[in-house]
Amino acid sequence: MSKVKIKDVAKVAGVSTATVSHVINKTRYVSDETTDRVLHAMKQLNYRPNHAARSLRSSKTNTIGFIIPVHKEDTSKTFFMSIAEGLEETLRKRGYHVIISNSKEDFEHEIEQVQLLNHQITDGIILATTCHDFDELKDYLEEDHPLVLIDRIPNGYDGDSVTIDSYRGTVEAIQYLKESGYRRIGFAGADISISTAKERLKGFRDVLQPEADLEDRIFISRPTYEDGYQIASKLIEQGLDAVFSANNVLTTGIMHYLVEHDILIPEDIAVITFDNTEWTQIISPSVTVVEQPAYQMGVEAANIILERIESPDNEPIQTVLKPTLIKRKST
């Protein structure tokens, strides 16, 4: 049975978590009637406030934890390091430091890191989670320990977050391909259980939905170079004239296959990918990309977690940033 939390008491009592906190800590006047409801709910749920943890939390560390999900083959290291730069520069101006940790896309490893970066180590955590449903993660989180999710939002999460409008970025990319005269457009993606991947696939389907063989042009695989290489052969077999690759690692395999087999880009097939990583600019031809404002994501996440630390009872802040289509020679 999972540990009873303050939000469970608040739900049973029909009040906010802040009100429960005020009843427990006697930090603000609460009416006798409301206090009785809260105390009754605490008794009913057998809730025991952790006074020791609260006293420890009152001692600030001026440190924020940042957990990223980069595995060894992932070319998105630059993306998360740009986020980290925005975080560090913004937090440093306010007297905070950043601890960066890597879950390597492993949920068990992520849990270990979340528990390590608890309230005795950090004043809050910024997390690019690997979990698909927030219920998988929430029991491992410290109560009242500020949390901001970044880039990915699992099902059931309604707290502070900073994301990119991946759906809109995909829609603009596919519309651009159509306006450029491409008619048989394919999709290459990976791990569609992740929120960003879901949004990109939905954007692709929504633009091209009337087309009869649309599902035959969607290729979902592991996020590896090898799988991208294999997908490229299928794109050519199906006679596609463009591909939107929603995963930058897959794109490296796709591009290698096309170059190795003397398939001209964009004359034979056009390519668009997500993330403006360095290699997309220096390869020939340079690759059209949907650029994500990674640095700004870090700035926004830093500002949100600072506000949450200073005003813990405020409503959640959910910031969505716009990506930018950068047109290059691959289209």
C-alpha positions in Angstrom: 0.0 0.0 0.0 1.4 3.4 -1.0 2.2 6.0 1.6 -0.7 8.5 2.4 0.2 12.0 1.2 -1.0 15.4 2.1 -2.9 15.7 -1.1 -4.9 12.6 -0.1 -5.9 14.3 3.1 -6.8 17.4 1.1 -9.0 15.4 -1.2 -10.9 13.6 1.6 -11.4 16.9 3.5 -12.4 18.8 0.4 -9.7 21.5 0.9 -6.4 22.5 -0.7 -3.1 21.0 0.3 -2.1 24.5 1.5 -5.0 24.4 4.0 -4.0 21.0 5.3 -0.4 22.4 5.7 -1.7 25.4 7.6 -3.7 23.1 10.0 -0.7 20.9 10.6 1.8 23.7 11.1 -0.5 26.4 12.5 1.0 28.9 10.1 -2.3 30.6 9.2 -5.8 30.9 10.7 -8.2 28.1 9.6 -11.8 28.0 10.8 -12.8 25.5 13.4 -15.1 23.7 11.0 -12.4 23.3 8.3 -9.8 22.3 10.9 -12.2 19.5 12.2 -12.6 18.2 8.6 -8.9 18.1 8.1 -8.2 16.4 11.4 -11.0 13.9 10.7 -9.5 13.1 7.3 -6.0 12.7 8.8 -7.4 10.2 11.3 -9.5 8.4 8.7 -6.4 7.9 6.5 -4.0 7.4 9.3 -1.9 10.2 8.1 1.2 11.1 10.1 3.0 14.4 9.3 6.7 14.0 8.9 7.9 16.9 11.2 11.5 15.8 10.9 11.5 16.1 7.1 9.8 19.5 7.3 12.4 20.8 9.7 15.2 19.6 7.4 13.5 21.2 4.4 13.6 24.6 6.1 17.3 24.5 5.7 18.0 25.6 2.1 20.7 24.0 0.0 20.6 26.6 -2.8 21.0 23.6 -5.2 18.7 22.4 -8.0 18.9 18.9 -9.4 18.5 18.4 -13.2 18.0 14.8 -14.4 18.3 14.1 -18.2 17.5 10.9 -20.2 20.4 10.5 -22.6 21.7 7.1 -23.6 25.1 6.6 -25.2 24.0 6.6 -28.8 21.7 9.6 -28.5 22.7 12.7 -30.5 20.3 14.8 -28.3 23.1 15.5 -25.8 23.5 19.0 -27.3 19.8 19.6 -26.8 19.9 18.8 -23.1 23.2 20.6 -22.5 21.7 23.7 -24.0 18.8 23.4 -21.6 21.4 22.9 -18.8 23.2 26.1 -19.9 19.9 28.1 -19.7 19.2 26.6 -16.3 22.7 27.2 -14.9 23.0 30.8 -16.1 19.5 31.8 -14.7 19.9 30.0 -11.4 23.5 31.3 -10.8 22.2 34.9 -10.9 19.9 33.9 -7.9 22.7 32.2 -6.0 21.8 28.6 -6.9 23.9 25.8 -8.3 22.9 22.9 -10.5 23.6 19.2 -10.1 23.2 17.3 -13.4 22.4 13.6 -13.5 21.7 11.2 -16.3 19.0 8.4 -16.2 20.2 7.0 -19.6 16.5 6.4 -20.5 16.3 3.9 -17.7 13.3 4.3 -15.3 14.9 2.4 -12.4 18.0 4.6 -12.7 15.7 7.6 -12.7 14.0 6.6 -9.5 17.4 6.2 -7.8 18.4 9.7 -8.9 15.1 11.2 -7.8 15.5 9.7 -4.4 19.2 10.8 -4.2 18.4 14.4 -5.0 15.9 14.7 -2.2 15.2 17.7 0.0 18.4 17.3 2.0 20.5 17.5 -1.2 18.5 20.0 -3.4 15.8 22.6 -3.1 14.0 21.2 -6.1 14.3 18.9 -9.1 13.9 19.6 -12.9 13.3 16.3 -14.6 13.0 15.0 -18.2 11.3 11.8 -17.2 11.4 8.4 -18.8 8.0 7.4 -17.3 4.8 7.1 -19.3 2.3 7.5 -16.5 3.0 9.8 -13.6 1.5 7.3 -11.2 4.7 5.2 -11.8 6.8 8.0 -10.4 4.9 10.0 -7.9 5.3 7.7 -4.9 9.0 8.1 -5.2 8.8 11.9 -5.0 9.3 13.8 -1.7 6.1 15.6 -0.6 6.3 19.3 -1.1 9.7 19.1 -2.8 9.4 21.4 -5.9 9.4 19.5 -9.2 9.3 20.9 -12.8 9.0 18.4 -15.7 10.7 19.5 -18.8 10.4 18.3 -22.5 8.2 15.2 -21.7 4.9 15.1 -19.8 3.6 11.7 -18.7 -0.1 10.8 -18.5 -1.7 12.1 -15.3 0.7 15.0 -14.6 -0.7 18.4 -14.0 2.1 20.2 -12.2 4.8 22.7 -13.2 6.3 22.0 -16.7 8.1 23.4 -19.7 7.5 21.8 -23.1 7.9 22.4 -26.8 4.8 22.4 -29.1 6.0 19.3 -30.9 2.6 18.9 -32.6 2.7 22.4 -34.1 6.3 22.0 -35.2 5.4 18.7 -37.0 2.4 20.2 -38.7 4.4 23.2 -40.0 7.1 20.8 -41.4 4.6 18.5 -43.2 2.7 21.5 -44.6 6.0 22.9 -45.9 6.8 19.6 -47.6 3.3 19.6 -49.2 3.7 23.2 -50.4 7.1 22.3 -51.8 5.4 19.7 -54.1 6.2 16.5 -52.2 3.3 14.0 -52.3 4.4 10.7 -50.8 5.7 11.7 -47.3 6.8 9.1 -44.8 7.3 9.2 -41.0 10.1 7.7 -39.0 9.8 7.7 -35.2 10.7 5.9 -32.0 9.1 5.1 -28.6 5.7 6.7 -29.2 4.8 6.2 -25.6 6.8 9.4 -24.8 4.6 12.5 -25.0 6.8 14.4 -27.5 6.8 11.4 -29.9 3.1 11.0 -29.6 2.5 14.7 -30.5 4.8 14.4 -33.6 3.0 11.4 -34.9 -0.4 13.0 -34.3 0.7 16.1 -36.2 1.8 14.0 -39.1 -1.4 12.0 -39.2 -3.6 15.1 -38.8 -2.1 16.8 -41.9 -2.1 13.8 -44.1 -5.1 11.8 -42.7 -7.2 11.7 -45.9 -4.5 9.7 -47.8 -5.5 6.1 -48.1 -2.1 4.4 -47.5 -0.9 6.8 -44.8 -0.4 4.1 -42.1 1.9 2.1 -44.5 4.2 5.1 -44.6 4.6 5.3 -40.8 7.7 3.5 -39.4 8.2 3.1 -35.7 11.3 1.5 -34.3 14.0 1.7 -31.6 15.8 5.0 -31.4 19.1 3.7 -33.0 21.3 4.4 -36.0 20.8 0.8 -37.2 17.0 1.1 -37.2 17.2 4.3 -39.1 19.4 2.7 -41.7 16.8 -0.1 -42.1 13.9 2.3 -42.3 15.6 4.2 -45.1 15.5 1.1 -47.3 11.8 0.8 -46.7 11.2 4.4 -47.6 12.9 3.9 -51.0 11.1 0.6 -51.6 7.7 2.3 -51.1 8.7 5.1 -53.6 8.4 7.9 -51.0 9.6 11.3 -52.0 10.1 12.8 -48.5 10.5 11.7 -44.9 9.8 13.5 -41.7 12.1 11.9 -39.0 10.9 12.6 -35.5 14.0 11.2 -33.9 17.5 12.6 -34.5 19.3 9.2 -34.0 17.1 7.6 -36.6 17.9 10.4 -39.0 21.7 9.6 -38.8 21.0 6.1 -40.0 18.6 7.3 -42.7 21.1 9.8 -44.0 23.9 7.3 -44.1 21.8 4.8 -46.1 20.8 7.4 -48.6 24.3 8.7 -49.2 25.8 5.1 -49.2 23.3 4.1 -51.9 23.8 7.2 -54.1 20.2 8.4 -53.5 20.1 12.1 -54.1 18.8 14.4 -51.4 16.4 16.2 -52.0 16.0 15.2 -55.7 15.1 11.6 -55.0 13.9 12.0 -51.4 13.7 15.1 -49.1 14.5 14.9 -45.4 13.3 16.9 -42.3 14.2 16.0 -38.8 13.7 17.3 -35.2 16.5 19.1 -33.4 19.1 21.5 -34.8 22.1 19.4 -33.8 25.6 20.4 -35.2 25.8 17.5 -37.7 22.6 18.6 -39.5 24.4 21.9 -40.4 27.7 20.5 -41.6 26.6 17.4 -43.6 26.1 17.8 -47.3 23.4 18.5 -48.1 22.5 20.3 -44.9 19.3 19.1 -43.2 16.1 21.0 -42.8 15.2 20.9 -39.1 12.5 21.7 -36.6 14.6 23.6 -34.0 13.6 23.5 -30.4 14.5 26.6 -28.2 16.5 24.5 -25.7 18.3 27.3 -24.0 15.0 29.1 -23.4 13.5 25.9 -22.0 16.2 26.0 -19.3 15.6 29.6 -18.5 11.8 29.0 -18.2 12.3 25.9 -16.0 14.7 27.8 -13.7 12.3 30.7 -13.3 9.4 28.3 -12.6 11.2 26.3 -9.9 12.4 29.5 -8.2 8.8 30.7 -8.1 7.6 27.4 -6.7 10.3 27.5 -4.0 9.2 31.0 -3.0 5.5 30.5 -3.4 4.7 26.8 -2.9 0.9 27.3 -2.9 0.6 29.1 -6.2 -1.2 27.4 -9.1 1.0 25.2 -11.4 2.8 26.9 -14.3 2.8 25.1 -17.6 4.8 26.8 -20.3 4.7 25.7 -23.9 7.4 27.2 -26.3 7.2 27.3 -30.1 9.7 25.5 -32.3 11.1 27.0 -35.5 11.4 25.4 -38.9 14.8 26.0 -40.4 14.9 25.3 -44.2 18.1 23.9 -45.6 19.2 22.0 -48.7 17.7 18.6 -47.8 14.3 19.9 -48.9 
